[in-house]
Amino acid sequence: MIFKQKFYYLTKTPLSAEGPKDVQILDRADDSNQFPELFSKYEQHRSHAFNDDSLYSIVRADDIYDLVRTGTEKEARELAFEKAEPEIITNLQHRVMQKDDKQAAAILRENHQVEV
């Protein structure tokens, strides 16, 4: 068995992301002792997207923040984008339906091949 060091990464994926290259690595925890501080940062970044019932609402998010555990920054970007893409699509579809957001419709069409 080959041992591979893994880290916790705090990532930010903008709603306009086209792929893993657009994912930002905001911070990294090298071990479980550093994880609580990283998790606090994660909660702070997501706090704007909670509704009145204190539930996270993807349609309120301006960017998608996530915590991923993997070996390299490249892998972290890929995993974060893979996890964020369905949430990005949901958020953008909501913006199109609720606000007739032309920019959101263009991002859906050009980046995700989704017609609305």
Stockholm file with secondary structure:
# STOCKHOLM 1.0

chainA/1-116         MIFKQKFYYLTKTPLSAEGPKDVQILDRADDSNQFPELFSKYEQHRSHAFNDDSLYSIVRADDIYDLVRTGTEKEARELAFEKAEPEIITNLQHRVMQKDDKQAAAILRENHQVEV
#=GR chainA/1-116 SS CCCCCCEEEEEEEETTCCSGGGCEEEEEESSTTTHHHHHHHHHHHHGGGBCTTSCBCGGGCSEEEEEEEESSHHHHHHHHHHHHHHHHHHHHHHHHHHHCCHHHHHHHHHHHCCCC
#=GC SS_cons         CCCCCCEEEEEEEETTCCSGGGCEEEEEESSTTTHHHHHHHHHHHHGGGBCTTSCBCGGGCSEEEEEEEESSHHHHHHHHHHHHHHHHHHHHHHHHHHHCCHHHHHHHHHHHCCCC
//
